[in-house]
């Protein structure tokens, strides 16, 4: 028996009794936690030392771009091809406070330089998910309870904001963004939400014909689509994470309950899942209490989500998947990259301090926000988790 199997058992799929006593609390916790994870662990001032600078191994961070205390930041790095890409820039130093104005920045040379685009309209300030269709067409949506769409057909130079119309339930085609829809004003604990997708060309919302069949969907979170179009969603009950996987564009779902150990004062703070292609998927359940460090339990499926086995994890919470392997940060802020299907880990060559690593789309480039001991932030991008290049956002006027 392997070390991982000995620790967690060969198969942790559980179909035991579902408990609802804390579902309203878990719904609130999961919605907040998922919103935080979508943004990543943003730069915060800290007391960690500057990243080590060892020739041939570590990235030398040099002079950071700006004080993190201004809250200017970039996120959601997305590339269309090897040369053309976008990122979303928050312009908080030019604002009186949150929510900060935002604009797109674009590159046509693989990220060596970035050019500012027009600011997003005020009506788009709460649209949190960027979707890139081409080098000229970009949209922003709300990943939870979507009702509007901000669209640009000229690479972010101009924007329009429109209401999403509603269509009939349909399977989600390749590339369509997955979102969570609900019947407001009915509370999600009474009227569970649905998984849906957005037709960007028609600006129309479609619910999936199949839905996760569980009593625990009040805290439903849509996960990034897999490299082969797989659909994933997560939730939690009182002492377990839930993962639903669809390989037929949302016509049907495989369901799995992933139990974790909880101390009397601990609660589940969130569940995250990734499809890695070839039938492989990863899932993670984060457990925390007010006065103790968080604990993350990992799981892996090699059969498209039908069965899951325990997976040792040494990270706070993995950020994404590169070539079928995981990337994320450990508690000292060292970025780690897995190998051997997530069984083992090695340093990736960069340390983010109290910063973060984020990935906008599964298998796509990752963005590292390096924060030093004085709270100053610098940005790097990588397509493989091993080599890193500097991202210098446009200056904020």
C-alpha positions as CSV (number, residue, x, y, z in Angstrom):
1,X,0.0,0.0,0.0
2,X,1.3,3.4,-0.9
3,X,2.1,6.1,1.7
4,X,-0.9,8.2,0.4
5,X,-3.3,5.2,0.5
6,X,-2.1,4.2,3.9
7,X,-2.8,7.7,5.2
8,X,-6.3,8.2,3.7
9,X,-7.5,4.8,2.5
10,X,-7.6,3.5,-1.1
11,X,-11.0,5.1,-1.9
12,X,-12.6,7.9,0.0
13,X,-15.9,8.0,-1.9
14,X,-18.6,8.2,0.7
15,X,-22.4,7.9,0.2
16,X,-23.3,8.3,3.8
17,X,-26.1,10.3,5.4
18,X,-26.1,14.0,4.4
19,X,-26.5,16.4,7.3
20,X,-28.2,19.8,6.9
21,X,-27.9,21.3,10.3
22,X,-25.2,23.8,9.4
23,X,-26.0,24.2,5.7
24,X,-27.0,27.9,6.0
25,X,-23.7,28.7,7.8
26,X,-21.7,26.6,5.3
27,X,-23.4,28.4,2.4
28,X,-22.3,31.8,3.8
29,X,-18.8,30.6,4.5
30,X,-18.4,29.0,1.1
31,X,-19.6,32.0,-0.9
32,X,-17.2,34.3,0.9
33,X,-14.3,31.8,0.6
34,X,-14.9,31.2,-3.1
35,X,-14.9,34.9,-3.8
36,X,-11.6,35.2,-2.0
37,X,-10.1,32.3,-3.9
38,X,-11.2,33.6,-7.3
39,X,-9.2,36.7,-6.6
40,X,-6.3,34.7,-5.1
41,X,-4.5,35.7,-1.9
42,X,-4.0,39.3,-2.8
43,X,-0.9,41.1,-1.7
44,X,-0.8,42.1,1.9
45,X,1.9,43.8,3.9
46,X,3.9,41.2,5.9
47,X,7.0,40.5,7.8
48,X,8.4,37.8,5.6
49,X,12.0,38.1,4.4
50,X,12.7,39.0,0.8
51,X,12.9,36.0,-1.6
52,X,16.3,34.3,-1.6
53,X,18.4,35.1,-4.7
54,X,20.4,32.0,-5.6
55,X,21.9,32.1,-9.1
56,X,20.3,29.5,-11.4
57,X,17.5,28.7,-9.0
58,X,15.6,31.6,-7.6
59,X,14.1,34.6,-9.3
60,X,15.6,37.8,-8.1
61,X,12.7,40.2,-7.5
62,X,14.7,43.4,-7.9
63,X,12.9,46.7,-7.1
64,X,9.1,46.1,-6.6
65,X,6.7,48.1,-8.8
66,X,4.7,49.9,-6.1
67,X,3.7,49.8,-2.5
68,X,1.1,47.1,-1.9
69,X,-0.6,49.5,0.5
70,X,-1.9,51.5,-2.4
71,X,-3.8,48.3,-3.4
72,X,-3.0,48.8,-7.1
73,X,-2.9,45.3,-8.4
74,X,-3.2,43.1,-11.5
75,X,-5.0,39.8,-11.9
76,X,-6.6,37.3,-14.3
77,X,-3.7,37.0,-16.7
78,X,-5.0,35.4,-19.9
79,X,-3.3,34.7,-23.2
80,X,-5.0,34.1,-26.6
81,X,-1.8,32.7,-28.1
82,X,1.9,33.0,-27.5
83,X,2.0,36.7,-28.2
84,X,-1.4,38.2,-27.4
85,X,-2.8,38.4,-23.9
86,X,-4.7,40.5,-21.4
87,X,-4.7,41.2,-17.7
88,X,-7.1,43.2,-15.4
89,X,-5.6,46.1,-13.6
90,X,-7.1,47.7,-10.5
91,X,-6.4,51.5,-10.3
92,X,-6.9,52.0,-6.5
93,X,-4.2,54.7,-6.1
94,X,-6.3,57.0,-8.4
95,X,-9.5,56.3,-6.4
96,X,-11.0,57.5,-3.1
97,X,-11.6,53.9,-2.1
98,X,-13.1,50.5,-3.0
99,X,-14.4,49.5,-5.4
100,X,-11.5,50.7,-7.4
101,X,-11.8,51.6,-11.1
102,X,-10.4,48.9,-13.4
103,X,-9.0,48.7,-16.9
104,X,-7.6,46.1,-19.2
105,X,-4.0,45.9,-20.1
106,X,-2.9,44.2,-23.3
107,X,0.3,42.7,-24.7
108,X,1.2,41.7,-28.3
109,X,4.8,40.6,-27.5
110,X,4.2,37.7,-25.1
111,X,4.1,39.8,-22.0
112,X,7.3,41.7,-22.4
113,X,5.4,45.0,-22.5
114,X,1.8,46.0,-21.6
115,X,-0.4,48.8,-23.0
116,X,-3.3,50.3,-21.1
117,X,-6.8,50.1,-22.5
118,X,-10.0,52.0,-21.6
119,X,-11.4,51.9,-18.1
120,X,-14.3,49.6,-17.5
121,X,-17.7,51.3,-17.1
122,X,-19.0,51.9,-13.6
123,X,-21.9,49.5,-14.3
124,X,-19.2,46.7,-14.6
125,X,-17.6,47.2,-11.3
126,X,-18.9,43.9,-9.8
127,X,-18.3,41.7,-12.8
128,X,-15.4,39.5,-11.5
129,X,-14.6,37.0,-14.3
130,X,-12.8,37.9,-17.4
131,X,-13.4,35.7,-20.5
132,X,-11.1,36.2,-23.6
133,X,-12.5,34.9,-26.9
134,X,-9.8,36.4,-29.3
135,X,-7.2,39.1,-29.4
136,X,-10.0,41.7,-30.0
137,X,-13.0,40.2,-28.2
138,X,-13.1,40.3,-24.3
139,X,-16.0,40.0,-21.8
140,X,-16.5,40.3,-18.1
141,X,-19.2,38.4,-16.2
142,X,-20.2,37.7,-12.7
143,X,-19.3,34.1,-11.8
144,X,-22.1,34.0,-9.3
145,X,-25.7,35.1,-10.1
146,X,-24.9,36.7,-13.5
147,X,-27.3,39.2,-14.9
148,X,-25.1,41.5,-17.0
149,X,-22.2,41.3,-19.3
150,X,-19.5,43.9,-20.2
151,X,-18.2,43.3,-23.8
152,X,-15.4,44.8,-25.9
153,X,-14.9,44.0,-29.5
154,X,-11.8,46.1,-29.9
155,X,-9.4,44.6,-27.3
156,X,-10.6,46.7,-24.4
157,X,-10.5,50.1,-26.1
158,X,-14.2,50.6,-25.6
159,X,-16.9,48.8,-23.7
160,X,-20.7,48.2,-23.6
161,X,-22.7,46.8,-20.8
162,X,-25.9,44.8,-21.4
163,X,-28.3,42.6,-19.5
164,X,-28.1,38.9,-20.1
165,X,-31.2,37.3,-21.6
166,X,-32.3,33.8,-20.6
167,X,-32.5,30.9,-22.9
168,X,-33.6,27.3,-22.6
169,X,-31.5,24.6,-20.8
170,X,-28.7,23.4,-23.1
171,X,-25.4,21.5,-22.8
172,X,-22.4,23.9,-22.6
173,X,-20.2,23.9,-25.8
174,X,-16.5,24.0,-25.6
175,X,-15.1,27.2,-24.3
176,X,-18.3,28.4,-22.8
177,X,-17.8,29.9,-19.3
178,X,-19.5,28.0,-16.4
179,X,-21.4,30.2,-13.8
180,X,-23.8,29.7,-10.9
181,X,-27.4,30.9,-11.4
182,X,-30.1,31.2,-8.7
183,X,-33.8,32.1,-8.3
184,X,-33.6,35.4,-6.5
185,X,-34.9,36.7,-4.2
186,X,-35.5,33.1,-2.9
187,X,-32.7,32.2,-0.4
188,X,-30.3,29.6,-1.8
189,X,-31.0,27.4,1.3
190,X,-34.6,27.2,0.1
191,X,-34.1,27.4,-3.7
192,X,-30.8,25.7,-4.5
193,X,-28.7,27.4,-7.3
194,X,-28.1,25.9,-10.8
195,X,-25.1,25.5,-12.9
196,X,-25.4,27.5,-16.1
197,X,-23.2,28.8,-19.0
198,X,-23.2,32.1,-21.0
199,X,-23.5,32.3,-24.8
200,X,-21.1,35.2,-25.3
201,X,-22.2,35.8,-28.9
202,X,-25.9,35.9,-28.1
203,X,-25.3,37.3,-24.6
204,X,-27.7,34.7,-23.2
205,X,-27.7,32.6,-20.1
206,X,-28.5,28.8,-20.3
207,X,-28.9,26.4,-17.4
208,X,-27.4,23.0,-17.9
209,X,-29.9,20.2,-18.6
210,X,-28.2,18.1,-15.9
211,X,-27.6,19.4,-12.4
212,X,-25.7,18.2,-9.3
213,X,-28.2,16.0,-7.4
214,X,-27.6,16.7,-3.8
215,X,-29.0,18.4,-0.7
216,X,-25.8,20.3,-0.3
217,X,-25.8,22.6,-3.4
218,X,-26.7,25.8,-1.4
219,X,-23.0,26.6,-1.5
220,X,-22.4,25.5,-5.0
221,X,-19.2,26.8,-6.7
222,X,-18.4,26.4,-10.4
223,X,-14.8,25.3,-11.0
224,X,-12.7,26.2,-14.1
225,X,-13.4,24.0,-17.1
226,X,-10.9,21.3,-17.8
227,X,-8.5,21.1,-20.8
228,X,-10.9,18.6,-22.5
229,X,-14.0,20.6,-21.7
230,X,-14.8,18.9,-18.4
231,X,-17.3,20.6,-16.1
232,X,-16.7,20.6,-12.3
233,X,-18.5,22.1,-9.4
234,X,-18.0,21.9,-5.6
235,X,-19.8,22.4,-2.3
236,X,-19.5,21.2,1.3
237,X,-21.6,19.8,4.0
238,X,-20.9,19.7,7.7
239,X,-17.8,17.4,7.5
240,X,-17.1,16.7,3.9
241,X,-16.5,18.3,0.5
242,X,-18.6,17.5,-2.6
243,X,-17.4,17.3,-6.2
244,X,-19.5,16.9,-9.3
245,X,-17.9,16.1,-12.6
246,X,-19.4,16.1,-16.1
247,X,-17.7,14.8,-19.2
248,X,-20.8,15.3,-21.5
249,X,-21.1,19.1,-21.4
250,X,-23.5,19.1,-18.5
251,X,-26.0,16.5,-19.5
252,X,-25.1,14.3,-16.5
253,X,-22.8,14.5,-13.4
254,X,-20.7,12.1,-11.4
255,X,-21.0,12.9,-7.7
256,X,-18.5,12.3,-4.9
257,X,-18.5,13.1,-1.2
258,X,-15.0,13.6,0.2
259,X,-15.0,13.3,4.1
260,X,-12.3,15.1,6.2
261,X,-11.4,15.0,9.8
262,X,-12.7,18.0,11.9
263,X,-11.7,19.0,15.4
264,X,-14.6,20.3,17.5
265,X,-13.9,23.9,16.8
266,X,-13.1,23.5,13.1
267,X,-15.2,24.1,10.0
268,X,-14.9,23.6,6.3
269,X,-13.8,26.9,4.7
270,X,-14.0,25.8,1.1
271,X,-13.6,23.1,-1.6
272,X,-11.6,23.5,-4.8
273,X,-11.4,21.2,-7.8
274,X,-9.4,21.0,-11.1
275,X,-9.8,18.8,-14.1
276,X,-6.3,17.9,-15.5
277,X,-7.3,16.0,-18.7
278,X,-7.1,12.3,-19.5
279,X,-9.7,11.5,-16.8
280,X,-7.6,12.9,-14.0
281,X,-9.0,15.4,-11.6
282,X,-7.9,16.9,-8.2
283,X,-9.9,18.2,-5.3
284,X,-9.0,19.9,-2.1
285,X,-10.9,20.6,1.1
286,X,-9.7,23.4,3.4
287,X,-10.4,23.1,7.2
288,X,-9.8,26.0,9.6
289,X,-10.6,27.4,13.0
290,X,-10.3,30.9,14.3
291,X,-7.1,30.3,16.3
292,X,-5.4,27.4,14.4
293,X,-3.6,27.1,11.1
294,X,-5.7,25.9,8.1
295,X,-5.3,22.3,7.0
296,X,-5.8,21.2,3.4
297,X,-6.8,17.6,2.5
298,X,-6.1,16.5,-1.1
299,X,-7.8,13.9,-3.3
300,X,-7.2,12.6,-6.9
301,X,-9.4,10.8,-9.4
302,X,-8.0,9.0,-12.4
303,X,-11.4,7.9,-13.8
304,X,-13.2,11.1,-14.5
305,X,-14.5,11.7,-11.0
306,X,-16.1,8.3,-10.4
307,X,-13.7,7.3,-7.5
308,X,-11.3,9.4,-5.5
309,X,-8.2,8.5,-3.4
310,X,-6.3,10.5,-0.8
311,X,-3.4,12.7,-2.0
312,X,-0.8,14.1,0.3
313,X,-0.5,17.9,-0.1
314,X,2.0,20.3,1.3
315,X,0.4,23.5,0.1
316,X,-2.0,26.1,1.5
317,X,-4.4,25.5,-1.5
318,X,-3.2,24.7,-5.0
319,X,-3.8,27.5,-7.5
320,X,-4.0,25.6,-10.8
321,X,-2.8,22.9,-13.1
322,X,0.0,23.0,-15.6
323,X,0.5,20.0,-18.0
324,X,-1.5,17.8,-15.6
325,X,0.4,18.8,-12.5
326,X,-0.4,21.1,-9.6
327,X,1.1,24.5,-8.8
328,X,0.6,26.5,-5.6
329,X,2.3,28.0,-2.6
330,X,3.3,26.5,0.8
331,X,2.9,28.4,4.1
332,X,6.3,30.2,3.8
333,X,5.3,31.5,0.4
334,X,7.5,29.2,-1.7
335,X,5.8,28.3,-5.0
336,X,5.7,24.5,-5.5
337,X,5.1,22.4,-8.6
338,X,4.0,18.8,-8.3
339,X,5.2,15.8,-10.3
340,X,4.2,12.1,-10.6
341,X,0.5,13.0,-10.8
342,X,0.6,15.2,-7.7
343,X,2.4,12.7,-5.4
344,X,5.6,14.7,-5.0
345,X,6.6,18.3,-5.0
346,X,9.5,20.5,-5.9
347,X,10.3,24.2,-5.7
348,X,9.4,26.1,-8.8
349,X,12.1,28.7,-8.5
350,X,10.1,31.7,-7.1
351,X,9.0,32.8,-3.6
352,X,6.0,35.1,-3.2
353,X,6.2,35.9,0.5
354,X,2.7,36.9,1.5
355,X,1.7,37.2,-2.1
356,X,0.0,34.6,-4.3
357,X,-0.1,32.5,-7.5
358,X,-3.2,32.5,-9.6
359,X,-4.4,30.9,-12.8
360,X,-7.3,32.1,-14.9
361,X,-7.9,29.0,-17.0
362,X,-6.8,25.4,-16.4
363,X,-3.5,24.8,-18.2
364,X,-3.0,28.5,-19.0
365,X,-0.2,30.7,-17.7
366,X,0.1,31.5,-14.0
367,X,0.6,34.9,-12.4
368,X,2.8,35.2,-9.3
369,X,2.4,38.3,-7.1
370,X,5.7,38.6,-5.1
371,X,5.4,40.5,-1.9
372,X,8.5,41.3,0.1
373,X,8.9,42.1,3.8
374,X,8.0,45.8,3.4
375,X,4.8,44.9,1.6
376,X,5.9,45.9,-1.9
377,X,4.6,43.9,-4.9
378,X,6.2,42.6,-8.1
379,X,4.6,40.4,-10.8
380,X,5.9,37.4,-12.8
381,X,4.3,35.1,-15.3
382,X,5.1,31.5,-16.3
383,X,3.6,29.0,-18.7
384,X,5.3,25.9,-17.2
385,X,5.9,26.8,-13.5
386,X,9.7,26.6,-14.0
387,X,10.8,29.7,-15.9
388,X,9.4,33.1,-14.9
389,X,9.4,36.5,-16.6
390,X,8.7,39.9,-15.2
391,X,5.2,41.5,-15.7
392,X,5.4,45.3,-15.6
393,X,1.9,46.7,-15.6
394,X,1.2,50.1,-17.2
395,X,1.8,53.1,-14.9
396,X,-1.3,54.4,-13.1
397,X,-1.7,58.1,-13.9
